[in-house]
Amino acid sequence: MEELKHECGVAMIRLLKPLEYYEQKYGTWMYGLNKLYLLMEKQHNRGQEGAGLACVKLEANPGEEYMFRERALGSGAITEIFGTVQGNFKDLTKEQLHDADYAKKYLPFAGEAYMGHLRYSTTGKSGISYVHPFLRRNNWRAKNLALCGNFNMTNVDEIFARITAIGQHPRKYADTYIMLEQVGHRLDREVERLFNLAEAEGLTGMGVTHYIEDHIDLANVLRTSSKEWDGGYVICGLTGSGESFAVRDPWGIRPAFWYQDDEVAVLASERPVIQTAFNVPAGSIKELMPGQALLINKTGKLRTTQINKVREVKPCSFERIYFSRGSDVDIYRERKLLGEKLIPNILKAINKDLDHTVFSFIPNTAEVAFYGMLQGLDDYLNEEKVQQIASLGHSPNLEELEQILSRRIRSEKVAIKDIKLRTFIAEGNSRNDLAAHVYDITYGSLVPGVDNLVIIDDSIVRGTTLKQSIIGILDRLSPKKIVIVSSSPQVRYPDYYGIDMAKMSEFIAFKAAIELLKDRDMKDVIAAAYRKSKDQMGLPKEQMVNYVKDIYAPFTDEEISAKMVELLTPAGTKAKVEIVYQPLEGLHEACPNHRGDWYFSGDYPTPGGVKMLNNAFIDYIEQVYQF
């Protein structure tokens, strides 16, 4: 319903055969380039603000370019960057276009190592200079570095202070530049260590270069540069000498999957995109584990190694609920289960009146949860039918049986997402009027004044679309009651690991809890939570406590939901409105392997998350109240 901007997407390909091999087998040496395009396009949902790619050519001669990059802004960035790359080949003859040797010698982006990135800005920083991959150039081939990632760091201030204290000078105060500087600095040290060893062995000239490139160990580089990173991340990189790497955060917050056969090694943010692009079963794709790195050296030898000690593993559950494509076999099953887990709460909201209730969903991401909800309702109705038939005794007549068996769960496509009219209107009143028409309805889909309408969504965060558009437009159908169902729990806390929700004022659940405290003359709870938060500001982040939990503690989920209804129901709404949320236990039962639920529970996986929440809460209170 409300589009959440979220973490980025990454894709890496390392060809394990010479370019001639792909020309002979697949009819083009551009096999790697084409597959990278597929991997990126299939993850387009992860990046609407920019895209970039980098390529490294192995064994280039001195004086020849071996590292290439292309970046673009906007939702059409993938098409644009690949169009630009292809533009390099438009004047070639057919013979040249299919000559792998010629391509290898003379053409840009004709390489063996590729890396792609899709960008969603969660920091508000935009412009081409913030689009990945980032480059760090050097005259030593092994010191050249291209870096991209799907991440948000919570302790940029600490890292910046530490690296500037040892004399480094990042170009910008942004986590990507700082990480580039850290990894680049350690890569420099690793190359220098090997340079000294090579000289000690009496090597000179290109002998030194080859010694360095044959012995470089990126595990050392990643261990020393990433040990202080606090946040969720999958960082990918290419070096000028042909090393590829990817490393995942030790809490397992951000996802990555990889696959290898004798032709190719590949990594991406989502499993099904690898399945589709390479036509391989899910079982042959491995997950990059928390704290682990995937390393591919210049000869194409792949290994995984533990870089950072595994912490309490908390993979992001929003990946399962909303962000990742639902085509993954496990995610599809989990989203259906999220819908099914809501049945008891839905039945309570409609007083079990299935005969006078129409079920629908908010397009498009809640569709899979909707199917799960229907399945659960069918199961419940079938149990009801069995009991009804049993109560008729041993010889029911046909009419009685027909009446029972003809009962159905009524589902309709009630809400239709119309064009996004609000994007180009800035002026207040016009904008609000247009926002009210972002969704349209199917007229005649329920009996006015008689039917309830239950409509499922995947998450309700800010509630703005409910207030501005959904409730008002659904009320035109004259339902007796509108029940808005969220397949995820109440979003109560900011996210600092890649999702675009960082301020307390953004959460309708928080606003509702604050209003309840005011209604019940419990402002002292707000003051106490503020004081405790303020008092711990000087503490190390590892000792900080989440006192925002105290704001929610006096109330049940139902009380907060009821207050939300008051805040979100537009004036003049005739139908009774109720909001039903997934219980936290339901989420954990549906997604047992993805326990990262900090935006619902307040249990942050890293100390940096608690520190940033503490700051956000203090900022909110100081803007609104004078304590």
Buried (B, 14 or more C-beta within 10 A) or exposed (E): BBEBBBBBBBBBBBBBBBBBBBBEEEEBBBBBBBBBBBBBBBBBBBBBBBBBBBBBBBEBEEEEEBBBBBBBBEEEBBBBBBEBBEEBBEEBEEEEBBBBEBBBEEBBBBBBBBBBBBBBBBEEEEEEEBBBBBBBEBEBBBBBBBBBBBBBBBBBEBBBEBBEEEEBEBEBEBBBBBBBBBBBBBBBBBBEBBBEBBEEEEBEEEEBBEBBBEBBBBBBBBBBBBEEBBBBBBBBBBBBBBBBBBBBBBBBBBBBBBBBEEBBBBBBBBBBBBBBBBEBEEEEBBBBBBBBBBBBBBEBEBEBBBBBEEBEBBBBBBBBBBBBBBBBEBBBBBBBBBBBBBBEBBBEBBEEEBEBBBBBBBBEBBBBBBBBBBBBBEEBBEEBBEEBBEEEEEEBEEEBBEEBEEBEBBBBEBBEEEEEBBEEBEEEEEBEEBBBBBBBBEEEBBBEEEBBBBBBBBBBBBBBBBBBBBBBBBBEBBBBBBBBBBBBBBBBBBBBBBBBBBEBEBBBBBBBBBBBBEEEEBEEBBEBBBEEBBEBEEEEBEEBEBBBBBBBEEBEBBBBBBBBBEEBBBEEBEBEBBBBBBBBEBBBBBBEEBBBBBBBBBBBBBBBBBBBBBEBBBEBBEEEEEE
